[in-house]
Amino acid sequence: MKRLIEIILCSTLILCLAGCGSSVPAVESSETSIVAQTTGTSESESESTVVTETEASTENVTGSSTLVVYFSATGTTKGKAEYIAEITGADLYEITAAVPYTDEDRDWTDSDSRCSIEQNDPSARPEISSEAVSLDDYTTVYIGYPIWFGQEPRIMDTFVESCDFEGITVIPFCTSGSSGIGQSAQNLASNAGSGNWLEGKRFAGDASEEEIKEWVDSIMVEMVLTINGTEVPVIWEDNDSVKELARIADNGLTIEMSMYGGFEQVGPIGQSVTSNDEQTTTVPGDIMLYSGDQIVIFYGSNTWAYTSLGKIDLPEQEITDLLSNGDVKISIAVR
Ligand SMILES: Cc1cc2nc3c(=O)[nH]c(=O)nc-3n(C[C@H](O)[C@H](O)[C@H](O)COP(=O)(O)O)c2cc1C
């Protein structure tokens, strides 16, 4: 009976992998020994921030509050992980196996192969060779892996059991020939025993960057605005500028604002954000992106080309009291 199930699984795999034009052994192995590196920009732009092997560190060297952890035997998940790290400005950490998985090990047609044996044994915990990473400074951890026989590779269980995810939002993702994420994310969450685990997402090997970005953008985050230390309710726009601002704010964003023109507070974001300016006559409470890299919060009215970011949801008098009595310091955070 067991043999029959294996034959059915293997046949399904052959069909699935052929169907998406990918074959497991055809992809170069990525089992090298990167331990941790920083990203945030494309490879060419980020040369100076990449931690090389000799200076590899398990410390949070960038100050980013997001970490992308991944295991990838043949490079597919690695590519997705690198892209997620690039668009979220996250650090990147690769889980590597102390005993690397060879082509023979990964032979899913052989019921005696290492992968077959490990995946048939829920208690198997392959050893990790990458240096342990400290999650202390991270609030969000993406965790990526390939699907092996419908499950997470056991080495992922080794990893999650070695970590304390308390207070951390954990976002699982996986790649596969055709299988869904199945129970793998729940298994990881239950083996981890801590952390706020969000619903996971499966990507095909050829998933586009657009698909990945859409998913990252769709993950619900709550963005909080404080003015001089007081949290104020905001109705944020659902647009690309706000999504980008949320990614910047994930690393903490504090802006010294200046009163200007008797109707607004204005201050620099410190970097450019996608804009879609439209000629607008503002009303008190409007939060606008000005010139692509400045935030303006209105307690009066002005007519100019802005991109709307949101609106403070308070009575006009409270907005005036908050903003019209001298320069303010605002902070935007994600939780
Ligand atoms: C041992 C093994 C088992 C696999 N089992 C499945 C499976 O059950 N379903 C599936 O759709 N793909 C399966 N695959 C294909 C991988 O999930 C897929 O190729 C994945 O994208 C590889 O990611 P990686 O390159 O990051 O290792 C399996 C591959 C291997 C090596």
The ligand as an ORCA input file, in Angstrom:
! r2SCAN-3c Opt
* xyz 0 1
  C      12.542     15.671     -2.595
  C      11.624     16.571     -3.362
  C      10.267     16.455     -3.181
  C       9.389     17.313     -3.858
  N       8.050     17.210     -3.635
  C       7.196     18.007     -4.281
  C       5.791     17.913     -4.056
  O       5.304     17.142     -3.255
  N       4.983     18.742     -4.785
  C       5.475     19.620     -5.688
  O       4.690     20.324     -6.296
  N       6.808     19.757     -5.907
  C       7.672     18.979     -5.227
  N       9.022     19.109     -5.417
  C       9.512     20.179     -6.298
  C       9.986     21.399     -5.483
  O       9.050     21.765     -4.507
  C      10.208     22.593     -6.403
  O      11.033     22.251     -7.473
  C      10.771     23.765     -5.602
  O      10.481     24.965     -6.297
  C      12.274     23.662     -5.420
  O      12.716     24.766     -4.669
  P      14.253     25.067     -4.403
  O      14.898     25.212     -5.763
  O      14.272     26.345     -3.647
  O      14.824     23.923     -3.648
  C       9.910     18.259     -4.754
  C      11.290     18.361     -4.949
  C      12.138     17.538     -4.250
  C      13.630     17.676     -4.425
*
